[in-house]
Amino acid sequence: MNITYRQNGDYLIPNIVIRKTKPIGHYGRLRKAYLEMHRPILFNELVLSDKLFEHCAEIEEAARNRMELIV
């Protein structure tokens, strides 16, 4: 993995680009907000490994499937 950095004062900040694989729905956005507020370490790990939107899309799909079963 090739990471580039930018200078910000005395610090080198990695240039992180979040790639969206497919649009996430309501439940995916709720999961993202939950991770951001209550599980910041896991959120950062998912962002840095470029798996955040993949994870949220899986949650969205699972929630939609459960809603179909309930209804």
HTML snippet that shows the backbone in 3Dmol.js (N, CA, C, O; Angstrom):
<script src="https://3Dmol.org/build/3Dmol-min.js"></script>
<div id="view" style="width:600px;height:400px;position:relative"></div>
<script>
const pdb = `
ATOM      1  N   MET A   1       0.849  -1.170   0.000  1.00  0.00           N
ATOM      2  CA  MET A   1       0.000   0.000   0.000  1.00  0.00           C
ATOM      3  C   MET A   1       0.896   1.235   0.000  1.00  0.00           C
ATOM      4  O   MET A   1       1.759   1.384   0.865  1.00  0.00           O
ATOM      5  N   ASN A   2       0.690   2.102  -0.957  1.00  0.00           N
ATOM      6  CA  ASN A   2       1.499   3.299  -1.088  1.00  0.00           C
ATOM      7  C   ASN A   2       0.755   4.479  -0.472  1.00  0.00           C
ATOM      8  O   ASN A   2      -0.295   4.884  -0.971  1.00  0.00           O
ATOM      9  N   ILE A   3       1.295   5.026   0.601  1.00  0.00           N
ATOM     10  CA  ILE A   3       0.651   6.134   1.308  1.00  0.00           C
ATOM     11  C   ILE A   3       1.464   7.397   1.079  1.00  0.00           C
ATOM     12  O   ILE A   3       2.682   7.401   1.256  1.00  0.00           O
ATOM     13  N   THR A   4       0.788   8.468   0.685  1.00  0.00           N
ATOM     14  CA  THR A   4       1.443   9.759   0.547  1.00  0.00           C
ATOM     15  C   THR A   4       1.059  10.628   1.736  1.00  0.00           C
ATOM     16  O   THR A   4       0.020  10.421   2.362  1.00  0.00           O
ATOM     17  N   TYR A   5       1.898  11.590   2.033  1.00  0.00           N
ATOM     18  CA  TYR A   5       1.693  12.450   3.191  1.00  0.00           C
ATOM     19  C   TYR A   5       1.739  13.913   2.771  1.00  0.00           C
ATOM     20  O   TYR A   5       2.330  14.262   1.749  1.00  0.00           O
ATOM     21  N   ARG A   6       1.097  14.774   3.586  1.00  0.00           N
ATOM     22  CA  ARG A   6       1.187  16.213   3.380  1.00  0.00           C
ATOM     23  C   ARG A   6       1.681  16.840   4.681  1.00  0.00           C
ATOM     24  O   ARG A   6       1.399  16.347   5.773  1.00  0.00           O
ATOM     25  N   GLN A   7       2.411  17.916   4.543  1.00  0.00           N
ATOM     26  CA  GLN A   7       2.977  18.611   5.693  1.00  0.00           C
ATOM     27  C   GLN A   7       1.941  19.557   6.267  1.00  0.00           C
ATOM     28  O   GLN A   7       1.365  20.364   5.538  1.00  0.00           O
ATOM     29  N   ASN A   8       1.696  19.467   7.582  1.00  0.00           N
ATOM     30  CA  ASN A   8       0.791  20.376   8.275  1.00  0.00           C
ATOM     31  C   ASN A   8       1.533  20.881   9.501  1.00  0.00           C
ATOM     32  O   ASN A   8       1.511  20.244  10.555  1.00  0.00           O
ATOM     33  N   GLY A   9       2.186  22.019   9.363  1.00  0.00           N
ATOM     34  CA  GLY A   9       3.028  22.512  10.448  1.00  0.00           C
ATOM     35  C   GLY A   9       4.238  21.607  10.580  1.00  0.00           C
ATOM     36  O   GLY A   9       4.989  21.431   9.620  1.00  0.00           O
ATOM     37  N   ASP A  10       4.434  21.030  11.761  1.00  0.00           N
ATOM     38  CA  ASP A  10       5.548  20.107  11.994  1.00  0.00           C
ATOM     39  C   ASP A  10       5.155  18.652  11.786  1.00  0.00           C
ATOM     40  O   ASP A  10       5.978  17.757  11.975  1.00  0.00           O
ATOM     41  N   TYR A  11       3.915  18.407  11.401  1.00  0.00           N
ATOM     42  CA  TYR A  11       3.409  17.039  11.322  1.00  0.00           C
ATOM     43  C   TYR A  11       3.199  16.597   9.877  1.00  0.00           C
ATOM     44  O   TYR A  11       2.878  17.402   9.003  1.00  0.00           O
ATOM     45  N   LEU A  12       3.389  15.306   9.651  1.00  0.00           N
ATOM     46  CA  LEU A  12       3.058  14.698   8.371  1.00  0.00           C
ATOM     47  C   LEU A  12       1.719  13.988   8.525  1.00  0.00           C
ATOM     48  O   LEU A  12       1.583  13.083   9.348  1.00  0.00           O
ATOM     49  N   ILE A  13       0.735  14.396   7.737  1.00  0.00           N
ATOM     50  CA  ILE A  13      -0.613  13.837   7.792  1.00  0.00           C
ATOM     51  C   ILE A  13      -0.807  12.965   6.559  1.00  0.00           C
ATOM     52  O   ILE A  13      -0.560  13.427   5.445  1.00  0.00           O
ATOM     53  N   PRO A  14      -1.252  11.689   6.727  1.00  0.00           N
ATOM     54  CA  PRO A  14      -1.470  10.846   5.541  1.00  0.00           C
ATOM     55  C   PRO A  14      -2.649  11.348   4.713  1.00  0.00           C
ATOM     56  O   PRO A  14      -3.662  11.791   5.255  1.00  0.00           O
ATOM     57  N   ASN A  15      -2.502  11.271   3.406  1.00  0.00           N
ATOM     58  CA  ASN A  15      -3.590  11.626   2.491  1.00  0.00           C
ATOM     59  C   ASN A  15      -4.485  10.410   2.348  1.00  0.00           C
ATOM     60  O   ASN A  15      -4.186   9.489   1.588  1.00  0.00           O
ATOM     61  N   ILE A  16      -5.577  10.416   3.081  1.00  0.00           N
ATOM     62  CA  ILE A  16      -6.490   9.284   3.083  1.00  0.00           C
ATOM     63  C   ILE A  16      -7.699   9.639   2.224  1.00  0.00           C
ATOM     64  O   ILE A  16      -8.338  10.672   2.426  1.00  0.00           O
ATOM     65  N   VAL A  17      -7.999   8.783   1.280  1.00  0.00           N
ATOM     66  CA  VAL A  17      -9.156   8.974   0.415  1.00  0.00           C
ATOM     67  C   VAL A  17     -10.139   7.858   0.726  1.00  0.00           C
ATOM     68  O   VAL A  17      -9.806   6.678   0.623  1.00  0.00           O
ATOM     69  N   ILE A  18     -11.352   8.238   1.108  1.00  0.00           N
ATOM     70  CA  ILE A  18     -12.372   7.246   1.401  1.00  0.00           C
ATOM     71  C   ILE A  18     -13.108   6.933   0.109  1.00  0.00           C
ATOM     72  O   ILE A  18     -13.710   7.812  -0.508  1.00  0.00           O
ATOM     73  N   ARG A  19     -13.053   5.697  -0.282  1.00  0.00           N
ATOM     74  CA  ARG A  19     -13.653   5.241  -1.534  1.00  0.00           C
ATOM     75  C   ARG A  19     -15.022   4.661  -1.229  1.00  0.00           C
ATOM     76  O   ARG A  19     -15.149   3.772  -0.388  1.00  0.00           O
ATOM     77  N   LYS A  20     -16.041   5.155  -1.904  1.00  0.00           N
ATOM     78  CA  LYS A  20     -17.385   4.632  -1.712  1.00  0.00           C
ATOM     79  C   LYS A  20     -17.616   3.534  -2.739  1.00  0.00           C
ATOM     80  O   LYS A  20     -17.473   3.762  -3.940  1.00  0.00           O
ATOM     81  N   THR A  21     -17.971   2.352  -2.273  1.00  0.00           N
ATOM     82  CA  THR A  21     -18.205   1.251  -3.192  1.00  0.00           C
ATOM     83  C   THR A  21     -19.600   1.310  -3.785  1.00  0.00           C
ATOM     84  O   THR A  21     -19.759   1.169  -4.998  1.00  0.00           O
ATOM     85  N   LYS A  22     -20.599   1.512  -2.968  1.00  0.00           N
ATOM     86  CA  LYS A  22     -21.968   1.708  -3.444  1.00  0.00           C
ATOM     87  C   LYS A  22     -22.695   2.532  -2.396  1.00  0.00           C
ATOM     88  O   LYS A  22     -22.283   2.556  -1.236  1.00  0.00           O
ATOM     89  N   PRO A  23     -23.768   3.207  -2.785  1.00  0.00           N
ATOM     90  CA  PRO A  23     -24.457   4.055  -1.817  1.00  0.00           C
ATOM     91  C   PRO A  23     -25.036   3.233  -0.665  1.00  0.00           C
ATOM     92  O   PRO A  23     -25.571   2.143  -0.867  1.00  0.00           O
ATOM     93  N   ILE A  24     -24.918   3.772   0.529  1.00  0.00           N
ATOM     94  CA  ILE A  24     -25.480   3.084   1.688  1.00  0.00           C
ATOM     95  C   ILE A  24     -26.790   3.763   2.059  1.00  0.00           C
ATOM     96  O   ILE A  24     -26.963   4.963   1.849  1.00  0.00           O
ATOM     97  N   GLY A  25     -27.695   2.992   2.603  1.00  0.00           N
ATOM     98  CA  GLY A  25     -29.009   3.499   2.959  1.00  0.00           C
ATOM     99  C   GLY A  25     -29.071   3.971   4.394  1.00  0.00           C
ATOM    100  O   GLY A  25     -28.057   4.287   5.017  1.00  0.00           O
ATOM    101  N   HIS A  26     -30.276   4.008   4.894  1.00  0.00           N
ATOM    102  CA  HIS A  26     -30.554   4.526   6.228  1.00  0.00           C
ATOM    103  C   HIS A  26     -29.801   3.752   7.317  1.00  0.00           C
ATOM    104  O   HIS A  26     -29.155   4.355   8.174  1.00  0.00           O
ATOM    105  N   TYR A  27     -29.884   2.437   7.283  1.00  0.00           N
ATOM    106  CA  TYR A  27     -29.269   1.624   8.338  1.00  0.00           C
ATOM    107  C   TYR A  27     -27.748   1.669   8.264  1.00  0.00           C
ATOM    108  O   TYR A  27     -27.082   1.615   9.298  1.00  0.00           O
ATOM    109  N   GLY A  28     -27.197   1.766   7.085  1.00  0.00           N
ATOM    110  CA  GLY A  28     -25.749   1.911   6.934  1.00  0.00           C
ATOM    111  C   GLY A  28     -25.257   3.230   7.500  1.00  0.00           C
ATOM    112  O   GLY A  28     -24.210   3.292   8.145  1.00  0.00           O
ATOM    113  N   ARG A  29     -26.029   4.294   7.252  1.00  0.00           N
ATOM    114  CA  ARG A  29     -25.656   5.599   7.805  1.00  0.00           C
ATOM    115  C   ARG A  29     -25.791   5.617   9.325  1.00  0.00           C
ATOM    116  O   ARG A  29     -24.984   6.239  10.015  1.00  0.00           O
ATOM    117  N   LEU A  30     -26.807   4.936   9.842  1.00  0.00           N
ATOM    118  CA  LEU A  30     -26.955   4.837  11.302  1.00  0.00           C
ATOM    119  C   LEU A  30     -25.763   4.106  11.916  1.00  0.00           C
ATOM    120  O   LEU A  30     -25.251   4.513  12.959  1.00  0.00           O
ATOM    121  N   ARG A  31     -25.322   3.026  11.268  1.00  0.00           N
ATOM    122  CA  ARG A  31     -24.174   2.270  11.763  1.00  0.00           C
ATOM    123  C   ARG A  31     -22.916   3.132  11.753  1.00  0.00           C
ATOM    124  O   ARG A  31     -22.128   3.103  12.698  1.00  0.00           O
ATOM    125  N   LYS A  32     -22.733   3.896  10.681  1.00  0.00           N
ATOM    126  CA  LYS A  32     -21.561   4.774  10.580  1.00  0.00           C
ATOM    127  C   LYS A  32     -21.577   5.812  11.698  1.00  0.00           C
ATOM    128  O   LYS A  32     -20.549   6.060  12.328  1.00  0.00           O
ATOM    129  N   ALA A  33     -22.736   6.419  11.948  1.00  0.00           N
ATOM    130  CA  ALA A  33     -22.855   7.418  13.014  1.00  0.00           C
ATOM    131  C   ALA A  33     -22.601   6.793  14.379  1.00  0.00           C
ATOM    132  O   ALA A  33     -21.952   7.398  15.232  1.00  0.00           O
ATOM    133  N   TYR A  34     -23.120   5.567  14.589  1.00  0.00           N
ATOM    134  CA  TYR A  34     -22.891   4.865  15.857  1.00  0.00           C
ATOM    135  C   TYR A  34     -21.403   4.612  16.067  1.00  0.00           C
ATOM    136  O   TYR A  34     -20.868   4.866  17.146  1.00  0.00           O
ATOM    137  N   LEU A  35     -20.738   4.108  15.026  1.00  0.00           N
ATOM    138  CA  LEU A  35     -19.304   3.831  15.144  1.00  0.00           C
ATOM    139  C   LEU A  35     -18.521   5.106  15.437  1.00  0.00           C
ATOM    140  O   LEU A  35     -17.606   5.104  16.259  1.00  0.00           O
ATOM    141  N   GLU A  36     -18.882   6.194  14.762  1.00  0.00           N
ATOM    142  CA  GLU A  36     -18.184   7.458  14.951  1.00  0.00           C
ATOM    143  C   GLU A  36     -18.307   7.955  16.390  1.00  0.00           C
ATOM    144  O   GLU A  36     -17.332   8.432  16.970  1.00  0.00           O
ATOM    145  N   MET A  37     -19.514   7.842  16.967  1.00  0.00           N
ATOM    146  CA  MET A  37     -19.743   8.395  18.295  1.00  0.00           C
ATOM    147  C   MET A  37     -19.346   7.457  19.432  1.00  0.00           C
ATOM    148  O   MET A  37     -18.792   7.900  20.438  1.00  0.00           O
ATOM    149  N   HIS A  38     -19.630   6.151  19.276  1.00  0.00           N
ATOM    150  CA  HIS A  38     -19.474   5.233  20.402  1.00  0.00           C
ATOM    151  C   HIS A  38     -18.315   4.248  20.263  1.00  0.00           C
ATOM    152  O   HIS A  38     -17.883   3.675  21.263  1.00  0.00           O
ATOM    153  N   ARG A  39     -17.807   4.040  19.069  1.00  0.00           N
ATOM    154  CA  ARG A  39     -16.693   3.106  18.853  1.00  0.00           C
ATOM    155  C   ARG A  39     -15.631   3.752  17.969  1.00  0.00           C
ATOM    156  O   ARG A  39     -15.364   3.264  16.870  1.00  0.00           O
ATOM    157  N   PRO A  40     -15.014   4.853  18.438  1.00  0.00           N
ATOM    158  CA  PRO A  40     -14.090   5.602  17.573  1.00  0.00           C
ATOM    159  C   PRO A  40     -12.864   4.801  17.132  1.00  0.00           C
ATOM    160  O   PRO A  40     -12.342   5.031  16.041  1.00  0.00           O
ATOM    161  N   ILE A  41     -12.403   3.876  17.953  1.00  0.00           N
ATOM    162  CA  ILE A  41     -11.234   3.080  17.572  1.00  0.00           C
ATOM    163  C   ILE A  41     -11.576   2.161  16.406  1.00  0.00           C
ATOM    164  O   ILE A  41     -10.820   2.078  15.438  1.00  0.00           O
ATOM    165  N   LEU A  42     -12.710   1.473  16.493  1.00  0.00           N
ATOM    166  CA  LEU A  42     -13.148   0.620  15.395  1.00  0.00           C
ATOM    167  C   LEU A  42     -13.432   1.448  14.148  1.00  0.00           C
ATOM    168  O   LEU A  42     -13.094   1.032  13.040  1.00  0.00           O
ATOM    169  N   PHE A  43     -14.048   2.615  14.316  1.00  0.00           N
ATOM    170  CA  PHE A  43     -14.310   3.505  13.188  1.00  0.00           C
ATOM    171  C   PHE A  43     -13.010   3.880  12.484  1.00  0.00           C
ATOM    172  O   PHE A  43     -12.923   3.804  11.258  1.00  0.00           O
ATOM    173  N   ASN A  44     -12.002   4.282  13.252  1.00  0.00           N
ATOM    174  CA  ASN A  44     -10.712   4.653  12.660  1.00  0.00           C
ATOM    175  C   ASN A  44     -10.041   3.476  11.971  1.00  0.00           C
ATOM    176  O   ASN A  44      -9.451   3.637  10.903  1.00  0.00           O
ATOM    177  N   GLU A  45     -10.126   2.297  12.569  1.00  0.00           N
ATOM    178  CA  GLU A  45      -9.545   1.108  11.930  1.00  0.00           C
ATOM    179  C   GLU A  45     -10.212   0.830  10.591  1.00  0.00           C
ATOM    180  O   GLU A  45      -9.534   0.517   9.612  1.00  0.00           O
ATOM    181  N   LEU A  46     -11.541   0.941  10.539  1.00  0.00           N
ATOM    182  CA  LEU A  46     -12.262   0.702   9.290  1.00  0.00           C
ATOM    183  C   LEU A  46     -11.934   1.764   8.242  1.00  0.00           C
ATOM    184  O   LEU A  46     -11.803   1.446   7.060  1.00  0.00           O
ATOM    185  N   VAL A  47     -11.802   3.014   8.663  1.00  0.00           N
ATOM    186  CA  VAL A  47     -11.451   4.083   7.719  1.00  0.00           C
ATOM    187  C   VAL A  47     -10.044   3.858   7.174  1.00  0.00           C
ATOM    188  O   VAL A  47      -9.821   3.938   5.966  1.00  0.00           O
ATOM    189  N   LEU A  48      -9.099   3.576   8.063  1.00  0.00           N
ATOM    190  CA  LEU A  48      -7.711   3.416   7.633  1.00  0.00           C
ATOM    191  C   LEU A  48      -7.489   2.173   6.783  1.00  0.00           C
ATOM    192  O   LEU A  48      -6.590   2.149   5.942  1.00  0.00           O
ATOM    193  N   SER A  49      -8.299   1.142   6.994  1.00  0.00           N
ATOM    194  CA  SER A  49      -8.165  -0.064   6.172  1.00  0.00           C
ATOM    195  C   SER A  49      -9.063   0.000   4.932  1.00  0.00           C
ATOM    196  O   SER A  49      -9.117  -0.953   4.155  1.00  0.00           O
ATOM    197  N   ASP A  50      -9.768   1.126   4.747  1.00  0.00           N
ATOM    198  CA  ASP A  50     -10.643   1.354   3.583  1.00  0.00           C
ATOM    199  C   ASP A  50     -11.769   0.334   3.515  1.00  0.00           C
ATOM    200  O   ASP A  50     -12.139  -0.113   2.429  1.00  0.00           O
ATOM    201  N   LYS A  51     -12.314  -0.036   4.670  1.00  0.00           N
ATOM    202  CA  LYS A  51     -13.402  -1.007   4.719  1.00  0.00           C
ATOM    203  C   LYS A  51     -14.669  -0.452   5.356  1.00  0.00           C
ATOM    204  O   LYS A  51     -15.605  -1.205   5.622  1.00  0.00           O
ATOM    205  N   LEU A  52     -14.711   0.854   5.605  1.00  0.00           N
ATOM    206  CA  LEU A  52     -15.859   1.436   6.293  1.00  0.00           C
ATOM    207  C   LEU A  52     -17.138   1.299   5.479  1.00  0.00           C
ATOM    208  O   LEU A  52     -18.153   0.841   6.004  1.00  0.00           O
ATOM    209  N   PHE A  53     -17.110   1.685   4.214  1.00  0.00           N
ATOM    210  CA  PHE A  53     -18.325   1.630   3.409  1.00  0.00           C
ATOM    211  C   PHE A  53     -18.718   0.195   3.090  1.00  0.00           C
ATOM    212  O   PHE A  53     -19.901  -0.114   2.948  1.00  0.00           O
ATOM    213  N   GLU A  54     -17.729  -0.675   2.979  1.00  0.00           N
ATOM    214  CA  GLU A  54     -18.013  -2.103   2.791  1.00  0.00           C
ATOM    215  C   GLU A  54     -18.775  -2.635   4.005  1.00  0.00           C
ATOM    216  O   GLU A  54     -19.768  -3.349   3.859  1.00  0.00           O
ATOM    217  N   HIS A  55     -18.306  -2.283   5.199  1.00  0.00           N
ATOM    218  CA  HIS A  55     -18.932  -2.708   6.449  1.00  0.00           C
ATOM    219  C   HIS A  55     -20.361  -2.153   6.552  1.00  0.00           C
ATOM    220  O   HIS A  55     -21.295  -2.879   6.893  1.00  0.00           O
ATOM    221  N   CYS A  56     -20.516  -0.856   6.251  1.00  0.00           N
ATOM    222  CA  CYS A  56     -21.842  -0.234   6.337  1.00  0.00           C
ATOM    223  C   CYS A  56     -22.802  -0.832   5.314  1.00  0.00           C
ATOM    224  O   CYS A  56     -23.995  -0.951   5.592  1.00  0.00           O
ATOM    225  N   ALA A  57     -22.311  -1.205   4.149  1.00  0.00           N
ATOM    226  CA  ALA A  57     -23.156  -1.832   3.130  1.00  0.00           C
ATOM    227  C   ALA A  57     -23.617  -3.216   3.599  1.00  0.00           C
ATOM    228  O   ALA A  57     -24.756  -3.607   3.345  1.00  0.00           O
ATOM    229  N   GLU A  58     -22.741  -3.955   4.279  1.00  0.00           N
ATOM    230  CA  GLU A  58     -23.123  -5.264   4.826  1.00  0.00           C
ATOM    231  C   GLU A  58     -24.205  -5.106   5.885  1.00  0.00           C
ATOM    232  O   GLU A  58     -25.167  -5.874   5.912  1.00  0.00           O
ATOM    233  N   ILE A  59     -24.052  -4.115   6.754  1.00  0.00           N
ATOM    234  CA  ILE A  59     -25.043  -3.847   7.794  1.00  0.00           C
ATOM    235  C   ILE A  59     -26.369  -3.459   7.152  1.00  0.00           C
ATOM    236  O   ILE A  59     -27.426  -3.915   7.588  1.00  0.00           O
ATOM    237  N   GLU A  60     -26.321  -2.630   6.130  1.00  0.00           N
ATOM    238  CA  GLU A  60     -27.526  -2.208   5.413  1.00  0.00           C
ATOM    239  C   GLU A  60     -28.258  -3.410   4.828  1.00  0.00           C
ATOM    240  O   GLU A  60     -29.476  -3.530   4.962  1.00  0.00           O
ATOM    241  N   GLU A  61     -27.515  -4.293   4.184  1.00  0.00           N
ATOM    242  CA  GLU A  61     -28.124  -5.477   3.567  1.00  0.00           C
ATOM    243  C   GLU A  61     -28.741  -6.398   4.621  1.00  0.00           C
ATOM    244  O   GLU A  61     -29.851  -6.899   4.436  1.00  0.00           O
ATOM    245  N   ALA A  62     -28.022  -6.622   5.727  1.00  0.00           N
ATOM    246  CA  ALA A  62     -28.539  -7.476   6.792  1.00  0.00           C
ATOM    247  C   ALA A  62     -29.807  -6.877   7.408  1.00  0.00           C
ATOM    248  O   ALA A  62     -30.765  -7.601   7.679  1.00  0.00           O
ATOM    249  N   ALA A  63     -29.816  -5.568   7.626  1.00  0.00           N
ATOM    250  CA  ALA A  63     -30.988  -4.914   8.208  1.00  0.00           C
ATOM    251  C   ALA A  63     -32.184  -4.991   7.261  1.00  0.00           C
ATOM    252  O   ALA A  63     -33.311  -5.232   7.695  1.00  0.00           O
ATOM    253  N   ARG A  64     -31.939  -4.788   5.977  1.00  0.00           N
ATOM    254  CA  ARG A  64     -33.037  -4.879   4.995  1.00  0.00           C
ATOM    255  C   ARG A  64     -33.615  -6.296   4.953  1.00  0.00           C
ATOM    256  O   ARG A  64     -34.831  -6.473   4.884  1.00  0.00           O
ATOM    257  N   ASN A  65     -32.740  -7.299   4.995  1.00  0.00           N
ATOM    258  CA  ASN A  65     -33.208  -8.700   4.992  1.00  0.00           C
ATOM    259  C   ASN A  65     -34.047  -8.991   6.232  1.00  0.00           C
ATOM    260  O   ASN A  65     -35.078  -9.657   6.135  1.00  0.00           O
ATOM    261  N   ARG A  66     -33.626  -8.507   7.382  1.00  0.00           N
ATOM    262  CA  ARG A  66     -34.386  -8.730   8.616  1.00  0.00           C
ATOM    263  C   ARG A  66     -35.722  -8.014   8.576  1.00  0.00           C
ATOM    264  O   ARG A  66     -36.726  -8.540   9.056  1.00  0.00           O
ATOM    265  N   MET A  67     -35.742  -6.802   8.000  1.00  0.00           N
ATOM    266  CA  MET A  67     -37.007  -6.062   7.879  1.00  0.00           C
ATOM    267  C   MET A  67     -37.976  -6.811   6.971  1.00  0.00           C
ATOM    268  O   MET A  67     -39.175  -6.846   7.248  1.00  0.00           O
ATOM    269  N   GLU A  68     -37.479  -7.405   5.901  1.00  0.00           N
ATOM    270  CA  GLU A  68     -38.339  -8.194   5.000  1.00  0.00           C
ATOM    271  C   GLU A  68     -38.923  -9.404   5.721  1.00  0.00           C
ATOM    272  O   GLU A  68     -40.089  -9.749   5.527  1.00  0.00           O
ATOM    273  N   LEU A  69     -38.101 -10.047   6.557  1.00  0.00           N
ATOM    274  CA  LEU A  69     -38.598 -11.198   7.319  1.00  0.00           C
ATOM    275  C   LEU A  69     -39.667 -10.791   8.324  1.00  0.00           C
ATOM    276  O   LEU A  69     -40.656 -11.501   8.509  1.00  0.00           O
ATOM    277  N   ILE A  70     -39.470  -9.662   8.964  1.00  0.00           N
ATOM    278  CA  ILE A  70     -40.426  -9.204   9.969  1.00  0.00           C
ATOM    279  C   ILE A  70     -41.748  -8.819   9.316  1.00  0.00           C
ATOM    280  O   ILE A  70     -42.821  -9.167   9.810  1.00  0.00           O
ATOM    281  N   VAL A  71     -41.661  -8.109   8.220  1.00  0.00           N
ATOM    282  CA  VAL A  71     -42.880  -7.648   7.536  1.00  0.00           C
ATOM    283  C   VAL A  71     -43.482  -8.803   6.792  1.00  0.00           C
ATOM    284  O   VAL A  71     -44.516  -8.647   6.142  1.00  0.00           O
TER     285      VAL A  71
END
`;
const viewer = $3Dmol.createViewer("view");
viewer.addModel(pdb, "pdb");
viewer.setStyle({}, {cartoon: {color: "spectrum"}});
viewer.zoomTo();
viewer.render();
</script>
